[in-house]
Structure formats: structure tokens, C-alpha cells
């Protein structure tokens, strides 16, 4: 299908007299340095792209030759004026992009031109230095609009007069302006479904009541409070993005909504039901002073009760990462039976308890990384806890163990990240049997395991027995390879990716020849002084040898099974010898092999550090002399030795000649001639 489509496009392609490209009624004049719209293009053009040109004025006669036009793009020109009659011959225009121009200069005349487009559905006015009063004039007569973008302008305040008459509007983009206040600006937009106000300066959202809205993005503002009108109306809201703000409390959400994604990343949010010192604030209320014109209202809120009033039964994604959460309110997660992704990473959690009361039965991804966890509690009975969990990230905490039997409940776990915790794997040998440990034996579904930076000191007693690990990260454990390496036996059939970065690996520490399934191996930041011979028989696709002490690779590395299978090889930051680079030349000629850090690979010649691909002629000559001198040295050393032995033999022979002759005659019984 792709080949047939491509052939058809080639057949329909043509170049117009103005240097533009035509493909099936689509004319592309992008980047042609045009100062006006060409008048010699085909009249049946339906889509016209004039981006990246120098057009300043769209005159009354500019589009007379294009009556069938429905899509016009003038992005990144120098457009200052659209004359009032410019679109009279293009009444079918539906999509108009005027991004990154200078329409603020003559916006009233441009507004008159836009008002002659009865079928216009999509209008992009981003990046035109427009104020809110200019926007109001430009869109005042565009009742057919369904999508409007006024992003990257100079809008500061919005009220009910700005978007009057946009009764069909479905999508509105206001991001990257300077908006600090919104006063009933969207109440008349009864069909509005997607609203983007990201990257502005809103300090709060009070009395949110847009029940028809499906997606609201108010990320990257300075919002401290988000309060919804508390009534029983059903909100259509599905996605709410409050990330990268200054929220102090969990947002007060609609009591009835269809919310499935709640993004609260990077705020200042915490829960104050109980303080770290044990003090309870469950009955503390907050009062909001709301001033509207001459009227003043005081709203009293019990924050902990309001959590329960919000219906979060449809919520599937909750991201509260990068906040100041040190604990969750009682039964907080029980309100979210449909939750599949929970992100609590980069908070202040010291404990996290799992119980049948908050079973999180649908949860597939749980991220608790980069906290201060010292305990992961589990209160288990006959029910299941996290029965559908697949990804469990506990990295960068202070854990020493996990609850015994936790993986008997998480029957679908595939990925476990315990990196940068001081954990030990069960079983512990000898005296260490009583120490807390993590038992993953027999977890058949587990395929990805990270134990980087855990301070592991040898892996004895087969801790991976009964698993099907395909990805194993043991990097940054300096003593993990000490002791018995029998644990590798349980991974021979399944292991595909192994990281032994910074594990004090030497050339003879590990025999890799049995790991026939391995396709990716990281041996960087170790102490390899020679290339491990056991690697030659493997059929790896990626090998990382950076930051070692390798002076060279085997000359026949490209002819090994390894050389035939490798697609990616990292080699930089090794002290290669510039005079033994035959292996480098062989790798350069290997088909389908890529050295991503090839430009960083260097070799040493004396005190000089050079690129192996561009050795100067004096260095090459020196290397040849070194090779010749080495052969001469061998000759000089061997020849005197041989001569010395020959002379010594001759002297001994002459000294013992008569005695030897007499001995021979006596033995042979031959009489003397005299």
C-alpha cells in the first residue's frame, strides 16, 4: 500500500512556474522568498501553503484565481494587513493559519476581511503581538469558528466581551500569554470542549464551573488554589492538567465528573490531616474570601471532607510527583477503584502502606521512587493486593527489604526497580540469614529487574532461581561479582540485557560464554585491561566498553561471531595504542556496525592523544620504525646468544676431542694403526 501510494504521488507531482510544488490540488510554496501570492498557479488549488516567505499585504485581488481554496497557510511571513476584500473570492475557506506575523498593526482592517469568511472553522493567530482588545475585534464576527489559537500573544486579562458570538467554538488555545485574570470569559462558549491556558500567570482558579469542558490545561502558571463550584451538576471533564504550578492543597474537584487523568506534577502540595509529629488537623477548616464587585462572600471548607465529596471513581491516571507529600489521608486511594497509574515519585514519603481496604485492584504502574521510604507496609489477609501491578518503581529510597510474600499478591509483576536502596537479596548466606532481604525467587512473571547502586556484596545461593529475567541491571555495585558466580546459571536461557557498569570487573572475573541469549551488554567504567576472550563467541547486538583500560581489541574481532552480530559498539575513553590499530581499521570496514561515540575514541602515542581515524604521517612513520626496531631488537638479542652457544660447543668439542676418540675406539674394538 505504501509503495502504491508513493507511486501515485510521484505521478501527480509537478513544479509550477513560480517554483512551487503541486501534489494533487495541494500547492506548496514554502520558503520561496515570495513577497506576494503567485498569480500563475492552478485555479483548482484547494490547499495553499505560503509559509516562510516575505508577504506583507494580502490584497483584495490576491486570491481571485483560487475560488476552490479551503486551506490557506501564511505562517512566518511579515504580514501586516489583510485587505477587507481579500477573501471575497474564497468563500469556502475553512482553515486559515496566520501564525507568527505582524497583524497587530492593522488588526481592524484584517478583522473586516475575516468577517467575510462564513465557513471558517479553524483560525490560528498565534505569535502576532495581539492584545485582548485586538483579539476581541478580530474574532467578533466569526460565529462559525470551531478552533481558535491566540497563543504567544500579549493577552493579559480576559472578560466576557472577548469571545462573544463564538457559539460553535470547540477548542481554544491561550498558552504562552501574560494572562493573570479571567472574569467570566468562557461562560458563553457553551460547546467548548478543550481549553489550553498553559504558561500564563494565573494565581488561582476559583469557582470553576465549565461543565461541558472535556480537557483543561492550566499547567505552568502560578496557581495556588483550584476550587470547583460545589453542586451536583455532572461535569464532562476528562483531563485536568495542573502540573508545574504552586498548588498548596489537593484541588477541590467536581462532585460528579468523568475525570480519568489528573496531573499534579511539580507543585507544593501536601496533606495536613496528620503532621509528621503525629498532630491531627482533621477538623481544621479553611476560609476563602471571595470578592466579586461590591459583594463579598466567605466560603468555609473542611479540606479533608472535600476529598470524599469528589467522585473519583473513573480516575485512571494520578500524577502527584515532585510535591511535598509525606503521607496520604486515610482511605484516599479507596476513592479511585479504576486507577491504573499512580505516580508519587519525588516526594517526602517515609512509609507507604498497602492493605485490602485500598486494594488498587486495577493499578498497573506504581512509582514511589525518589522518596525517603524506610518501610513498605502490607496488611494482607485472604484478599489480593495490587493483583494487576506490572511496573513497581521503588528506586532511590532507604529501603532494606520488602514485605515477605509481597509478590504472591502481585501476580502480574514484570518490572521491579530497587536501584539505589541498601537492599539484600534472599537467601542470605551463613551468618546473614537473619538480615532483612528481598525475595524474588519463583516470581515467574518478572522480566526486568534493576539493582543498581544497592551495595550488593556477592550474589550467592541463587537469588534469581525460578525467574524469567530478560533485563538485569547490577551496575554501581563494586563488590557484586565477588564470591561464587553460580547465580548466572539461572539466567542462561532468558537473560538478554545485562549491565555490569562500574562493578570492578576485570578481564578474568566472569565467563560470559554460557549467556547465549544475551544481546546487550554494558561493561563500561570497569578495569578491563584485556578484551574478555569469552565475549568472542556471543552474538551481541550492543556492547559498551567505555571507560576501561583497554590498549587494543583483538585484531580478528571483526571475524569473530561477536563481530558479525554487533550493530552498536561503544569504545571511547580507553588508552588505545596508536601503533596497534589494526582492529580499528577492521571495525570501520564491518558492515552494519555503528560506533556511536567514534568521534570520541582516541589513542596515545607517547605523550600525544590522537584520533585513530586521522593519524599524522610522522606518527605512522614512527609506528613503522617501532615495528622494524622491534624485529631488529629480537635479532640483536637472539644472534649473540646463538653465536655464544656455538663457540662454547666448539671449545668443548676441541678440549675433549682426544678423549672422545679413545672412548669410541675402545667401545668399537678397533686397533690402533701404530
LINSULJO-V451358 format. One record per residue. PHI is phi in radians with two decimals (none if undefined). OMEGA is omega in radians with two decimals (999 if undefined). D_LAST is the distance of its C-alpha to the last C-alpha in Angstrom with 1 decimal. Layout:
PHI/OMEGA/D_LAST  PHI/OMEGA/D_LAST
//
This chain:
none/-3.13/112.6  -1.14/-3.14/111.0  -1.16/3.12/109.6  -1.13/3.11/113.0  -1.11/-3.13/114.9  -1.11/3.14/112.5  -1.12/3.13/113.0  -1.13/3.13/116.7  -1.15/3.11/116.7  -1.08/-3.12/114.6  -1.19/-3.08/117.1  -1.55/-3.06/120.1  -1.32/3.08/118.5  -2.72/3.09/119.8  -1.90/-3.10/120.1  -1.37/3.13/123.6  -1.05/-3.13/124.6  -1.47/-3.13/124.7  1.53/3.12/121.1  -1.46/-3.12/121.9  -1.94/-3.10/120.2  -2.00/3.06/122.3  -2.34/3.06/121.3  0.86/3.10/124.0  1.18/3.09/127.1  -1.98/-3.10/125.1  -1.79/-3.13/124.9  -1.97/3.13/122.3  -2.02/-3.09/122.9  -1.17/3.01/120.9  1.10/-3.12/119.6  -1.83/-3.12/121.0  1.01/3.14/122.7  -1.41/3.07/126.0  -1.76/3.08/129.2  -2.72/3.14/131.5  -1.32/-3.13/131.4  -1.03/-3.13/130.4  -1.75/-3.07/133.2  -2.02/3.11/131.2  -1.53/-3.10/129.7  -1.20/-3.07/130.6  -1.25/-3.14/134.0  -1.62/3.11/133.0  -1.09/-3.14/130.6  -1.85/3.11/131.0  -2.26/-3.06/128.5  -2.26/-3.13/128.0  -1.92/-3.12/125.3  -2.10/-3.09/125.8  -1.17/3.05/123.7  0.98/3.04/122.0  -2.18/-3.07/124.3  -2.16/-3.11/126.7  -1.21/-3.14/130.1  -1.86/-3.09/132.9  -2.33/3.00/136.0  -1.80/-3.01/136.6  -1.39/-3.12/139.7  -1.07/-3.09/142.5  -1.76/-3.01/141.0  -1.12/-3.03/137.4  -2.00/-3.10/137.3  -1.06/-3.05/139.9  -1.51/-3.06/137.4  -2.23/-3.07/136.0  -1.23/-3.09/138.8  -1.69/-3.08/136.4  -1.15/3.05/134.4  -2.17/3.13/134.0  -2.42/3.14/131.0  -2.26/3.12/130.7  -2.16/3.11/128.1  -2.14/-3.10/128.5  -1.11/3.06/126.0  0.96/2.94/124.8  -2.01/3.05/127.0  -2.13/-2.99/129.4  -1.16/3.12/132.5  -1.94/-3.02/135.6  -2.60/2.90/138.4  -2.01/-3.07/139.2  -1.16/-3.01/142.5  -0.94/-3.10/145.2  -1.76/-3.03/145.1  -1.12/-3.05/141.3  -1.84/-3.07/141.1  -1.10/3.13/144.4  -1.64/-3.11/142.5  -2.20/-3.07/139.9  -1.20/3.13/142.1  -1.62/-3.11/139.4  -1.10/-3.10/137.0  -1.98/-3.07/135.7  -2.19/-3.10/132.6  -2.36/3.11/132.7  -1.98/-3.14/129.9  -2.12/-3.06/130.8  -1.09/3.02/128.1  0.98/3.04/127.1  -2.30/-3.08/129.9  -2.20/-3.03/132.7  -1.25/3.12/135.7  -1.16/-3.03/137.3  -1.24/-3.12/138.7  -2.31/-2.99/141.1  -1.14/-3.10/141.2  -1.20/3.08/144.9  -1.20/3.09/144.6  -1.10/3.11/141.4  -1.08/3.10/143.3  -1.09/3.11/146.0  -1.17/-3.13/143.3  -1.12/-3.10/141.8  -1.19/3.14/145.2  -1.60/-3.11/145.4  -1.88/-3.05/142.5  -1.28/-3.07/144.2  -1.85/-3.06/141.1  -1.11/-3.12/138.6  -1.92/-3.07/136.6  -2.24/-3.12/133.7  -2.33/3.13/133.9  -2.06/-3.14/131.2  -1.99/-3.08/132.4  -1.11/3.02/129.5  1.19/-3.14/128.6  -2.13/3.11/131.8  1.00/-3.09/132.9  -1.59/2.97/135.9  -1.58/-3.10/138.3  -1.13/3.12/140.1  -1.18/3.09/143.4  -1.18/3.11/141.5  -1.06/3.14/140.0  -1.01/3.14/143.5  -1.22/-3.06/144.8  -1.12/-3.04/141.9  -1.89/-3.00/142.1  -1.10/-3.08/145.8  -2.03/-3.09/146.6  -1.90/-3.07/143.4  -1.20/-3.13/144.7  -1.52/-3.05/142.3  -1.06/3.03/139.2  -1.96/3.14/136.8  -2.43/-3.12/133.9  -2.35/3.04/134.2  -2.11/3.01/131.6  -2.18/3.13/132.7  -1.17/3.06/129.4  0.97/3.04/128.2  -2.12/-3.08/131.6  -1.98/-3.13/133.8  -1.30/-3.11/135.8  -2.08/-3.08/136.9  -2.45/3.13/139.8  -2.10/3.03/141.0  -2.33/-3.01/144.4  -1.19/-3.09/146.5  -1.48/-2.98/147.3  -1.30/-3.03/143.8  -1.94/3.11/143.1  -1.06/3.08/146.6  1.36/3.09/147.1  -1.50/-3.00/143.4  -1.29/-3.12/144.6  -1.77/-3.03/141.8  -1.15/3.12/138.9  -1.86/-3.04/136.0  -2.41/-3.11/133.3  -2.36/-3.12/133.6  -2.00/-3.13/130.8  -2.12/-3.02/131.6  -1.18/3.07/128.2  1.00/2.93/127.1  -2.00/-3.14/130.5  -2.21/-3.02/132.2  -1.25/3.09/134.5  -2.10/-3.13/135.8  -2.59/3.06/139.0  -2.28/-3.08/140.1  -2.15/3.08/143.8  0.94/-3.07/144.7  -1.35/-3.01/142.7  -1.99/-3.06/141.6  -1.11/3.14/144.6  -1.46/-3.11/145.9  -1.60/-2.97/142.6  -1.20/-3.13/143.4  -1.81/-3.08/140.6  -1.07/-3.11/137.8  -2.06/-3.11/134.7  -2.22/-3.10/131.9  -2.28/-3.13/132.3  -2.07/3.11/129.6  -2.13/-3.11/130.5  -1.17/3.09/127.0  1.01/3.01/125.9  -2.30/-3.05/129.4  -2.26/3.13/131.0  -1.23/-3.13/133.1  -1.51/-3.11/133.7  -2.91/3.00/135.0  -2.20/-3.08/136.2  -2.05/3.07/139.5  1.18/3.12/141.6  -1.06/-3.06/139.2  -2.47/3.14/141.3  -1.41/-3.02/139.9  -1.18/-3.08/140.0  -1.48/-3.05/139.0  -1.21/3.12/135.8  -1.80/-3.11/132.5  -2.26/3.09/129.9  -2.21/3.11/130.4  -2.01/3.06/127.8  -2.13/3.12/128.7  -1.23/3.07/125.2  0.99/2.94/124.2  -2.04/3.08/127.6  -2.17/-3.03/128.7  -1.23/3.07/130.5  -1.84/-3.11/131.2  -2.34/2.99/133.6  -2.32/-3.08/134.0  -2.18/3.13/137.2  -1.71/3.00/138.6  -1.02/-3.09/142.3  -1.59/3.04/142.7  -2.54/-3.08/144.6  -1.72/3.10/144.0  -1.15/3.10/143.5  -1.47/3.08/140.4  -1.56/3.10/138.0  -1.45/-3.05/135.8  -0.99/3.14/133.1  -2.00/-3.11/129.6  -2.25/3.09/127.3  -2.23/-3.12/128.0  -1.93/3.09/125.5  -2.00/-3.07/126.2  -1.19/3.08/122.6  1.02/3.03/121.9  -2.23/3.13/125.2  -2.23/-3.12/126.5  -0.99/3.10/127.9  -1.67/-3.08/128.7  -2.31/3.02/129.7  -1.04/-3.06/129.1  -1.09/3.06/131.4  -1.51/-2.96/134.7  -1.70/3.10/134.4  -1.04/3.11/137.0  -1.18/3.12/138.2  -2.25/3.13/137.8  -2.70/3.10/135.1  -1.92/-3.04/132.4  -1.05/3.08/129.8  -2.11/3.11/126.2  -2.38/3.14/124.2  -2.16/-3.05/124.9  -1.91/-3.08/122.6  -2.16/-3.07/123.0  -1.09/3.01/119.6  1.02/3.01/119.4  -2.26/3.09/122.6  -2.06/-2.93/123.7  -1.42/3.03/124.9  -2.63/3.05/125.0  -2.03/-3.01/127.0  -2.04/3.11/129.1  -1.06/3.03/130.3  -2.39/3.12/128.1  -1.45/-3.14/126.5  -1.01/3.13/123.0  -1.49/3.08/124.7  1.69/-3.14/126.5  -1.17/3.14/129.9  -1.71/3.08/131.9  -2.08/-3.02/133.7  -1.08/-3.08/134.8  -1.73/-3.13/138.5  -1.30/3.12/138.2  -1.93/3.07/140.0  -2.05/3.12/139.6  -1.98/3.12/142.6  -1.94/3.09/142.6  -1.69/-3.09/145.2  -1.92/-3.13/146.0  -1.90/-3.13/148.2  -2.21/-3.09/149.6  1.14/-3.13/152.1  -1.62/-3.11/154.9  -1.74/-3.14/154.0  -2.25/3.13/151.6  -2.14/3.07/150.1  -2.02/3.14/148.0  -1.91/3.13/145.7  -1.81/-3.05/144.3  -2.26/2.93/141.0  -1.67/-2.95/139.2  -1.03/-3.06/135.7  -1.28/3.07/134.3  -1.25/-3.09/137.1  -1.10/3.09/136.8  -1.02/-3.10/133.3  -1.29/-3.10/134.7  -1.28/3.13/137.5  -1.40/3.13/135.1  -1.55/-3.11/134.1  -1.92/-3.05/130.3  -1.17/-3.12/129.8  -1.69/-3.06/128.5  -1.17/3.14/126.0  -1.96/3.14/122.5  -2.19/3.05/120.8  -2.24/3.14/121.3  -1.99/3.08/119.3  -2.04/-3.13/120.0  -1.20/3.10/116.7  1.01/3.04/116.5  -2.21/3.14/119.6  -2.14/-3.10/120.3  -1.37/3.08/120.8  -1.94/3.09/119.8  -2.95/3.13/121.5  -1.78/3.09/123.6  -1.08/3.12/127.1  -1.00/3.07/127.7  1.04/3.13/127.6  -1.06/-3.10/126.9  -1.33/3.13/124.4  -1.16/3.12/126.6  -1.37/-3.01/128.9  -2.16/-3.07/126.2  -1.17/-3.11/125.4  -1.68/-3.04/124.1  -1.09/3.09/121.7  -1.98/3.13/118.3  -2.30/3.12/116.8  -2.24/-3.12/117.2  -2.04/3.11/115.7  -2.14/-3.11/116.0  -1.20/3.13/112.9  1.02/3.02/113.0  -2.20/-3.09/115.8  -2.09/-3.09/116.1  -1.12/3.04/115.9  -1.84/3.07/114.6  -2.40/3.06/115.4  -2.57/-3.02/116.0  -1.93/3.07/117.4  -1.92/-3.14/117.4  -2.61/3.11/119.8  -1.19/3.13/121.6  -1.25/3.04/124.8  -2.10/-2.95/123.0  -1.22/-3.09/120.8  0.83/-2.98/120.1  -1.13/-3.09/119.7  -1.72/-3.03/119.2  -1.14/3.10/116.9  -1.94/-3.11/113.6  -2.39/3.12/112.5  -2.27/-3.10/112.8  -2.03/3.10/111.5  -2.04/-3.06/111.6  -1.22/3.07/108.8  0.96/2.96/108.9  -2.05/3.08/111.4  -2.17/-3.06/111.0  -1.12/2.98/110.9  -1.94/-3.11/109.7  -2.57/2.97/111.2  -2.00/-3.05/111.7  -1.55/3.11/114.2  -2.51/3.08/114.9  -1.89/-3.01/117.8  -1.91/3.03/117.1  -2.20/3.14/119.1  -1.60/-3.11/119.3  -1.51/-3.13/119.7  -1.65/3.03/117.2  -2.18/-3.11/116.3  0.89/-3.05/115.1  -1.18/-3.11/114.4  -1.91/-3.10/113.8  -1.11/3.12/111.8  -2.02/-3.12/108.8  -2.11/-3.11/107.9  -2.24/-3.10/107.9  -1.89/3.14/107.0  -2.10/-3.03/106.7  -1.14/3.04/104.3  1.00/3.00/104.6  -2.30/3.12/106.6  -2.13/-3.12/105.9  -1.30/3.02/105.5  -2.02/-3.12/103.1  -2.81/3.01/103.9  -2.05/-3.14/106.2  -0.98/3.12/108.7  -1.01/3.08/107.0  1.34/-3.10/107.6  -1.08/-3.08/108.9  -1.45/2.98/106.9  -1.35/3.10/108.5  -1.64/3.14/111.7  -1.52/-2.97/110.2  -1.38/-3.11/109.0  -2.05/-3.08/108.5  -1.08/3.11/106.6  -2.05/-3.05/103.9  -2.27/3.13/103.3  -2.30/3.13/103.0  -2.00/3.10/102.3  -1.95/-3.06/101.6  -1.05/3.09/99.7  1.02/2.88/100.1  -2.21/3.13/101.4  -1.55/-3.09/99.6  -1.76/3.04/99.3  -2.17/3.13/96.8  -1.68/3.08/96.1  -1.46/-0.07/96.6  -1.49/3.11/95.0  -1.60/-3.09/93.8  -1.36/2.94/90.8  0.89/-3.02/90.9  -1.16/-3.04/93.0  -1.54/-3.06/94.7  -1.05/-3.09/96.4  -1.46/-3.12/99.8  -1.26/3.07/99.7  -1.13/-3.08/102.0  -2.68/3.12/100.2  -1.88/-3.08/100.8  -1.88/3.11/100.2  -1.96/-3.14/99.7  -1.11/3.09/97.8  1.42/3.10/99.3  -1.45/-2.98/101.3  -1.17/-3.09/100.5  -1.42/-3.06/102.6  -1.23/-3.12/100.9  -2.09/-3.10/98.8  -2.18/-3.12/98.8  -2.40/3.08/98.0  -2.03/3.10/97.6  -2.18/-3.10/96.3  -1.12/3.04/95.4  1.11/-3.12/95.5  -1.73/-3.13/96.3  1.20/-3.12/93.7  -1.17/-3.13/92.0  -2.16/-3.14/89.0  1.48/3.13/87.0  -2.11/-3.13/88.4  -1.80/3.06/87.5  1.11/2.97/89.0  1.00/-3.12/89.7  -1.23/-3.11/92.9  -1.77/-3.10/93.2  -1.09/3.10/93.1  1.49/3.10/95.6  -1.75/3.10/96.3  -2.17/-3.05/95.9  -1.07/3.03/95.0  -1.92/3.14/94.3  -2.16/3.14/94.6  -2.35/3.14/93.3  -2.01/3.11/93.4  -1.99/-3.05/91.4  -1.13/3.11/91.1  1.06/2.97/91.5  -2.11/-2.94/90.3  -1.16/-3.08/87.4  -2.09/-3.07/86.2  -1.20/-3.10/87.2  -1.66/3.08/83.6  -1.38/3.12/82.4  1.46/-3.07/81.8  -1.20/3.12/81.7  -1.86/3.14/82.2  -1.15/3.13/83.2  -1.08/3.11/86.6  -1.14/-3.09/85.1  -1.05/-3.08/84.8  -1.37/-3.09/88.6  -2.00/-3.03/88.8  -1.02/-3.02/86.0  -1.47/-2.98/88.4  -2.04/-2.96/91.3  -1.15/-3.13/90.3  -2.02/-3.11/90.6  -2.25/-3.12/91.1  -2.35/3.08/89.3  -2.00/3.06/89.7  -2.08/3.14/87.2  -1.09/3.08/88.1  0.95/3.10/87.4  -2.13/-3.13/85.9  1.02/-3.12/82.8  -1.26/3.01/80.7  -1.91/-3.00/77.0  -1.14/-3.06/74.6  -1.95/-3.05/73.5  -1.19/-3.01/76.8  -2.17/3.00/78.2  -1.73/-3.05/76.7  -1.56/-2.95/79.2  -1.08/-3.10/77.5  -1.42/-3.07/79.9  -1.48/-3.02/83.1  -1.22/-3.10/83.2  -1.54/-3.05/87.0  -1.17/3.11/86.7  -2.11/-3.13/88.1  -2.44/-3.08/88.7  -2.40/3.13/86.6  -1.97/3.12/87.3  -2.05/-3.07/84.4  -1.23/3.08/85.7  1.00/3.09/85.8  -2.19/-3.06/82.7  -2.11/-3.13/79.3  -1.21/3.09/77.1  -1.75/3.04/74.0  -2.39/-3.14/72.4  -1.22/-3.13/74.0  -1.06/-3.08/74.4  -1.10/-3.10/72.1  -1.20/3.12/74.6  -1.33/-3.01/77.2  -1.06/-3.08/75.2  -1.55/-3.12/76.2  -1.34/3.10/79.9  -2.01/3.14/82.5  -1.26/3.00/84.6  -1.82/3.13/87.3  -2.48/3.14/87.7  -2.44/-3.12/85.2  -2.03/-3.13/85.9  -2.06/-3.10/83.0  -1.13/3.03/84.9  0.98/3.01/84.3  -2.17/-3.12/80.8  -2.11/-3.06/77.5  -1.37/3.05/75.9  -1.45/-3.13/73.6  -2.96/2.97/73.2  -1.82/3.12/73.8  -0.99/-3.13/71.1  -1.03/-3.11/70.3  -1.73/-3.08/71.0  -1.03/-3.12/74.3  -1.25/-3.13/76.3  -1.59/3.11/74.2  -1.22/2.99/74.7  -0.94/3.10/77.6  -1.05/-3.13/79.2  -1.11/3.14/79.1  -1.31/-3.09/80.7  -1.72/-3.06/83.6  -1.09/3.03/84.4  -2.02/-3.06/87.6  -2.53/-3.09/88.0  -2.41/3.12/85.4  -1.80/-2.96/86.1  -2.32/-2.95/83.3  -1.20/3.09/84.9  1.04/2.97/84.2  -2.23/-3.09/80.4  -1.49/-3.11/77.8  -1.17/3.11/76.1  -1.57/-3.09/73.2  -1.14/-3.09/74.2  -1.65/3.11/70.6  -2.28/-3.05/70.3  -1.87/3.10/73.4  -1.07/3.10/72.0  -1.13/-3.14/74.0  -1.15/3.11/77.2  -1.10/3.13/76.8  -1.16/3.12/76.3  -1.17/-3.14/79.4  -1.13/-3.12/81.5  -1.62/-3.12/80.6  -1.22/3.14/81.4  -1.31/3.04/84.6  1.13/3.09/87.5  -1.68/-3.12/85.8  -2.08/3.05/88.0  -1.96/-3.02/87.0  -1.01/-3.13/90.5  -1.77/-3.09/89.2  -0.98/-3.13/86.9  -1.24/-3.14/88.6  -1.65/-3.14/87.8  -1.26/3.13/84.1  -2.32/3.05/82.1  -2.35/-3.07/78.4  -1.97/3.03/76.9  -2.41/-3.00/74.7  1.16/3.11/74.1  -1.68/-3.08/77.6  -1.64/3.05/79.3  -1.97/-2.98/81.1  -2.24/3.03/81.4  -1.52/-3.08/82.7  -1.15/-3.13/79.8  -1.47/-3.09/81.8  -2.53/3.13/82.1  -1.33/3.11/79.0  -1.14/-3.11/79.0  -1.05/3.10/76.4  -1.04/3.13/74.9  -1.20/3.11/74.3  -1.08/3.12/72.7  -1.11/3.12/70.5  -1.10/3.12/69.5  -1.12/3.11/68.7  -1.16/3.11/66.5  -1.15/3.11/64.7  -1.09/3.12/64.3  -1.16/3.12/62.7  -1.14/3.14/60.4  -1.09/3.13/59.6  -1.15/3.10/58.8  -1.13/3.11/56.2  -1.11/3.11/54.7  -1.08/3.10/54.7  -1.03/-3.13/52.7  -1.12/-3.14/50.2  -1.11/-3.13/50.0  -1.32/-3.04/49.5  -1.42/-3.04/46.9  -1.08/3.10/44.7  -1.04/3.14/43.7  -1.11/3.13/42.9  -1.10/3.12/40.6  -1.10/3.12/38.8  -1.04/3.13/38.4  -1.11/-3.13/36.8  -1.15/3.12/34.4  -1.09/3.14/33.4  -1.07/3.13/33.0  -1.12/-3.14/30.8  -1.13/3.13/28.6  -1.05/3.14/28.3  -1.07/-3.13/27.5  -1.10/-3.12/24.8  -1.16/-3.14/23.1  -1.17/-3.06/23.4  -1.85/-3.03/21.9  -1.08/-3.08/19.3  -1.11/3.14/16.1  -1.08/-3.14/17.8  -1.20/3.14/18.8  -1.16/3.11/15.3  -1.09/-3.14/14.0  -1.11/3.14/17.3  -1.19/-3.13/17.0  -1.12/3.14/13.7  -1.06/-3.12/15.2  -1.17/-3.05/18.4  -1.55/3.10/17.1  1.25/-3.13/14.9  -1.71/-3.11/11.9  -1.32/-3.14/8.5  -1.32/-3.12/5.5  -1.26/3.14/3.8  -2.24/999/0.0
//
